[in-house]
């Protein structure tokens, strides 16, 4: 098969190269997918830079989400997933997505929602699993509450906007330009804040009338944590999913106590297949109907031929995109 490998960790986008690899075979509990499209994600960039190695047993090829057709798997594994050979699926994987063939745990394979292309479906797993886990499963956002999304124009951000609005929550986002703020509002965000020109703490207080937000989805960490605690309402929840702004934070612990704030953090890639299977089942039952009804849709910024993966990574690192970047075979 053709695949995109990292020639050497620690390099720029140019270390991504098109190679031929042996075809993988599904192990017990796995299905084999003929990949038509694969999503690009920040962890792929970190892996390329040598900062986020794949977990033990995972492929060394980058790529955490794919869409395509099931080509192999045992009868038992297919039955357990409610799938058959030839079905169109998208899947969350721990690695190996940048290839024409990819194995995936059967429980992490989901039928492509009716009406979606392979490219659109490839943009679902990583962001939808992540947002569902952190915003709804862990931080328990519910209808009538307000969510603050740091980085609203990212793939995670656009997904969070769509899902939060679909369940009846209000959404405030931050973004790095007026154009990105406008794009987020057009996608459904109730309010947007340009973090380069505005103080997001002051703006959140103004927008909420001093009440604050109920949930913050944070990909920045660093010195944002203390400021986000100021933004949170009583009984607010702060969900940390990345540390793009650094791992060290300083905050007012007294404010955490007085507001009864919960600070939670998680990474999805090393979690067990059993855990991810539960998330997949919840998404299929709760979110897939919203997608098929047209109430939620992935936002695709640009599609690159797989051989141009280096260009896709360069775009990701430029942070000039709104929504998802996808590779196609």
For each residue, the residues with C-beta under 8 A, 3 or more apart:
1: 20 21 22 23 24 99 100 101
2: 18 19 20 21 99 100 306 329
3: 18 19 20 21 61 98 99 100
4: 16 17 18 19 61 62 63 98 99 306 307 309 327
5: 16 17 19 21 60 61 98
6: 9 11 15 16 47 48 60 61 62
7: 11 15 16 17
8: 11 15
9: 6 15 47 48 49 50 53
10: 49 50
11: 6 7 8 14 15 48 49
12: 15
13: 16 48 309 310 311 313 314 317
14: 11 310
15: 6 7 8 9 11 12 48 310
16: 4 5 6 7 13 48 62 98 309 310 313
17: 4 5 7
18: 2 3 4 306 307 309
19: 2 3 4 5
20: 1 2 3
21: 1 2 3 5 61 99
22: 1
23: 1 101
24: 1 32 59 96 99 101 102 103
25: 32 72 103
26: 30 31 32 72 73 74 77 103
27: 30 103
28: 74 77
29: 77 105 106 107 273
30: 26 27 73 77 103 104 105 106
31: 26 70 72 73 77 78 81 83 89 91 103 104 105 106 109
32: 24 25 26 70 71 72 73 101 102 103
33: 66 68 69 70 71 89 91 101 102 103 104 109
34: 68 69 71 100 101
35: 38 66 67 68 97 99 100 101 102 329
36: 67 68 69 118 119 122 328 329
37: 66 67 68 118 119 121 122 303 326 327 328 329
38: 35 63 65 66 67 97 98 99 102 122 306 326 327
39: 63 64 65 66 97 122 123 124 125 126 127 155 324 325 326 327
40: 44 309 312 313 316 324 325 326 327
41: 44 45 64 65 126 127 155
42: 45 46 154 242 244 316
43: 46 47 52 64 269
44: 40 41 47 48 62 63 64 98 313 316
45: 41 42 48 49 313 316 317
46: 42 43 49 51 52
47: 6 9 43 44 50 51 52 53 54 62 95
48: 6 9 11 13 15 16 44 45 62 313
49: 9 10 11 45 46 52
50: 9 10 47 53
51: 46 47
52: 43 46 47 49
53: 9 47 50
54: 47 58 59 60 94 95 269
55: 58 94 95 269 270
56:
57: 94
58: 54 55 93 94 95 96
59: 24 54 93 94 95 96 99 102
60: 5 6 54 95
61: 3 4 5 6 21 95 96 97 98 99
62: 4 6 16 44 47 48 95 97 98
63: 4 38 39 44 66 93 95 96 97 98 99 102
64: 39 41 43 44 92 93 94 95 97 125 126 269
65: 38 39 41 90 91 92 93 97 122 123 124 125 126
66: 33 35 37 38 39 63 90 91 93 97 102 104 122 125
67: 35 36 37 38 88 89 90 91 112 118 119 121 122 124
68: 33 34 35 36 37 88 89 102 118
69: 33 34 36 86 87 88 89
70: 31 32 33 73 78 83 84 85 86 87 89 109
71: 32 33 34 85 101
72: 25 26 31 32 85
73: 26 30 31 32 70 77 78 81 83 85 106
74: 26 28 77 78
75: 78 79
76: 79 80
77: 26 28 29 30 31 73 74 80 81 106
78: 31 70 73 74 75 81 83 84 85 106
79: 75 76 82
80: 76 77 106 107
81: 31 73 77 78 106 107 109
82: 79 111
83: 31 70 73 78 87 89 106 109 111
84: 70 78 87
85: 70 71 72 73 78
86: 69 70
87: 69 70 83 84 111
88: 67 68 69 111 112 118 121
89: 31 33 67 68 69 70 83 109 110 111 112
90: 65 66 67 109 110 112 121 122 124 125
91: 31 33 65 66 67 102 104 105 108 109 110 125
92: 64 65 104 108 125 126 129 268 276 280
93: 58 59 63 64 65 66 96 97 102 103 104 105 108
94: 54 55 57 58 59 64 269 270
95: 47 54 55 58 59 60 61 62 63 64
96: 24 58 59 61 63 93 99 102 103
97: 35 38 39 61 62 63 64 65 66 93 102
98: 3 4 5 16 38 44 61 62 63 306 309 327
99: 1 2 3 4 21 24 35 38 59 61 63 96 102
100: 1 2 3 34 35 329
101: 1 23 24 32 33 34 35 71
102: 24 32 33 35 38 59 63 66 68 91 93 96 97 99
103: 24 25 26 27 30 31 32 33 93 96
104: 30 31 33 66 91 92 93 108 109
105: 29 30 31 91 93 108 109 273 276 277
106: 29 30 31 73 77 78 80 81 83 109
107: 29 80 81 273 274 276 277 280 281
108: 91 92 93 104 105 125 273 276 277 280
109: 31 33 70 81 83 89 90 91 104 105 106 280
110: 89 90 91 124 125 280 283 284 288
111: 82 83 87 88 89 284 288
112: 67 88 89 90 116 118 121
113: 116 121 124 288 291 292
114: 292
115: 292 294
116: 112 113 120 121 124 291 298
117: 120 121
118: 36 37 67 68 88 112 121 122 328
119: 36 37 67 122 123 300 303 326 328
120: 116 117 123 124 297 298 300
121: 37 67 88 90 112 113 116 117 118 124 298
122: 36 37 38 39 65 66 67 90 118 119 125 326 327
123: 39 65 119 120 127 155 298 299 300 323 324 326
124: 39 65 67 90 110 113 116 120 121 127 128 291 298
125: 39 64 65 66 90 91 92 108 110 122 128 129
126: 39 41 64 65 92 129 130 155 268
127: 39 41 123 124 130 131 155 156 158 159 298 324
128: 124 125 131 132 159 163 283 287
129: 92 125 126 132 133 268 276 279 280 283
130: 126 127 133 134 156 159 241 268
131: 127 128 134 135 136 156 159 160 163 217
132: 128 129 135 136 137 163 279 282 283 287
133: 129 130 136 137 138 266 268 279
134: 130 131 137 138 139 217 239 241 264 266
135: 131 132 138 139 141 147 160 163 164 215 217 239
136: 131 132 133 139 140 141 163 167
137: 132 133 134 140 279 282
138: 133 134 135 237 239 264 266
139: 134 135 136 215 217 237 238 239 262 264
140: 136 137 215 237
141: 135 136 145 147 164 167 169 214 215
142: 145 167 168 169
143: 167 168 169
144: 168 169
145: 141 142 169 170 213 214 215
146: 169 170 171 172 208 213 214 215 233
147: 135 141 160 164 169 170 171 172 213 214 215 216 217
148: 172 173 174 200 204 213 215 216 217 228 231
149: 152 156 157 160 161 164 171 172 173 174 189 216 217
150: 157 173 174 195 216 217 218 219 220 224 228
151: 154 156 157 173 174 175 219 220
152: 149 157 158 160 161 171 173 174 175 180 181 184 189 192
153: 157 158 173 175 176 180 183 184 321 322 323
154: 42 151 157 158 219 321 323
155: 39 41 123 126 127 158 159 299 323 324 325
156: 127 130 131 149 151 159 160 217 219 241
157: 149 150 151 152 153 154 160 161 173 175 184 217
158: 127 152 153 154 155 161 162 184 187 298 299 322 323 324
159: 127 128 130 131 155 156 162 163 298 299
160: 131 135 147 149 152 156 157 163 164 171 217
161: 149 152 157 158 164 165 171 173 184 187 188 189
162: 158 159 165 166 187 188 296 297 299
163: 128 131 132 135 136 159 160 166 167 287 290 296
164: 135 141 147 149 160 161 167 169 170 171
165: 161 162 168 169 171 188 189
166: 162 163 290 295 296
167: 136 141 142 143 163 164
168: 142 143 144 165
169: 141 142 143 144 145 146 147 164 165
170: 145 146 147 164 190
171: 146 147 149 152 160 161 164 165 188 189 190 191
172: 146 147 148 149 189 190 191 192 193 203 204 207 213
173: 148 149 150 151 152 153 157 161 181 184 189 191 192 193
174: 148 149 150 151 152 192 193 194 195 200
175: 151 152 153 157 180 181 183 184 192 193 194 195
176: 153 180 194 195 196 319
177: 180 181 194 196
178: 181 182 194 197
179: 182 183
180: 152 153 175 176 177 183 184 192 194 322
181: 152 173 175 177 178 184 185 192 193 194
182: 178 179 185 186 192
183: 153 175 179 180 186 187 322
184: 152 153 157 158 161 173 175 180 181 187 189 192 322
185: 181 182 188 189 190 191 192
186: 182 183
187: 158 161 162 183 184 299
188: 161 162 165 171 185
189: 149 152 161 165 171 172 173 184 185 192
190: 170 171 172 185
191: 171 172 173 185 203 207
192: 152 172 173 174 175 180 181 182 184 185 189
193: 172 173 174 175 181 198 200 203 204
194: 174 175 176 177 178 180 181 197 198
195: 150 174 175 176 198 200
196: 176 177
197: 178 194
198: 193 194 195 202 203
199: 202 203
200: 148 174 193 195 203 204 227 231
201: 204 205 227 230 231
202: 198 199 205 206
203: 172 191 193 198 199 200 206 207
204: 148 172 193 200 201 207 208 212 213 231
205: 201 202 208 210 212 231
206: 202 203 209
207: 172 191 203 204
208: 146 204 205 211 212 213 233
209: 206
210: 205
211: 208 233
212: 204 205 208 230 231 232 233 234 236
213: 145 146 147 148 172 204 208 216 231 232 233 236
214: 141 145 146 147 232 233 235 236 237
215: 135 139 140 141 145 146 147 148 236 237 238 239
216: 147 148 149 150 213 228 231 232 236 237 238 239
217: 131 134 135 139 147 148 149 150 156 157 160 239 241
218: 150 221 224 225 228 238 239 240 241 242
219: 150 151 154 156 241 242 244
220: 150 151 224 242 243 244 245
221: 218 224 225 240 242 243 244 245 246 247 249
222: 225 243 244 245 246 247 248 249
223: 226 227 245 246 249 250
224: 150 218 220 221 227 228 245 249
225: 218 221 222 228 229 238 240 249 250 251 263
226: 223 229 230 249 250 251 252
227: 200 201 223 224 230 231
228: 148 150 216 218 224 225 231 232 238
229: 225 226 232 238 251 252 255 256 259 261
230: 201 212 226 227 252 255
231: 148 200 201 204 205 212 213 216 227 228 236
232: 212 213 214 216 228 229 236 237 238 259 261
233: 146 208 211 212 213 214 236 259
234: 212 259 260
235: 214 259 260 261
236: 212 213 214 215 216 231 232 233 259 261 262
237: 138 139 140 214 215 216 232 261 262 263 264
238: 139 215 216 218 225 228 229 232 261 262 263 264
239: 134 135 138 139 215 216 217 218 264 265 266
240: 218 221 225 243 263 264 265 266
241: 130 134 156 217 218 219 265 266 267
242: 42 218 219 220 221
243: 220 221 222 240 246 247
244: 42 219 220 221 222
245: 220 221 222 223 224
246: 221 222 223 243 249
247: 221 222 243
248: 222
249: 221 222 223 224 225 226 246
250: 223 225 226
251: 225 226 229 255 256
252: 226 229 230 255 256
253: 256 257
254: 257 258
255: 229 230 251 252 258 259 261
256: 229 251 252 253 259 261 263
257: 253 254 260
258: 254 255
259: 229 232 233 234 235 236 255 256
260: 234 235 257
261: 229 232 235 236 237 238 255 256
262: 139 236 237 238
263: 225 237 238 240 256
264: 134 138 139 237 238 239 240
265: 239 240 241
266: 133 134 138 239 240 241
267: 241 270 271
268: 92 126 129 130 133 271 276
269: 43 54 55 64 94
270: 55 94 267
271: 267 268 275 276
272: 275 276
273: 29 105 107 108 276 277
274: 107 277 278
275: 271 272 278 279
276: 92 105 107 108 129 268 271 272 273 279 280
277: 105 107 108 273 274 280 281
278: 274 275 281 282
279: 129 132 133 137 275 276 282 283
280: 92 107 108 109 110 129 276 277 283 284
281: 107 277 278 284 285
282: 132 137 278 279 285 286 287
283: 110 128 129 132 279 280 286 287 288
284: 110 111 280 281 287 288
285: 281 282 288 289
286: 282 283 289 290
287: 128 132 163 282 283 284 290 291 296
288: 110 111 113 283 284 285 291 292
289: 285 286 292 293
290: 163 166 286 287 293 295 296
291: 113 116 124 287 288 294 295 296 297
292: 113 114 115 288 289
293: 289 290
294: 115 291 297
295: 166 290 291
296: 162 163 166 287 290 291
297: 120 162 291 294
298: 116 120 121 123 124 127 158 159 323 324
299: 123 155 158 159 162 187 322 323 324
300: 119 120 123 303 323 324 326
301: 315 321 322 323 324 325
302: 312 315 321 325 326
303: 37 119 300 325 326 327 328
304: 308 309 311 312 325 326 327 328
305: 308 327 328 329
306: 2 4 18 38 98 309 327 328 329
307: 4 18
308: 304 305 311 312 327
309: 4 13 16 18 40 98 304 306 312 313 327
310: 13 14 15 16 313 314
311: 13 304 308 314 315
312: 40 302 304 308 309 315 316 325 327
313: 13 16 40 44 45 48 309 310 316 317
314: 13 310 311 317 318
315: 301 302 311 312 318 320 321 325
316: 40 42 44 45 312 313 319 321 325
317: 13 45 313 314
318: 314 315 321
319: 176 316
320: 315
321: 153 154 301 302 315 316 318 325
322: 153 158 180 183 184 299 301
323: 123 153 154 155 158 298 299 300 301
324: 39 40 123 127 155 158 298 299 300 301
325: 39 40 155 301 302 303 304 312 315 316 321
326: 37 38 39 40 119 122 123 300 302 303 304
327: 4 37 38 39 40 98 122 303 304 305 306 308 309 312
328: 36 37 118 119 303 304 305 306
329: 2 35 36 37 100 305 306
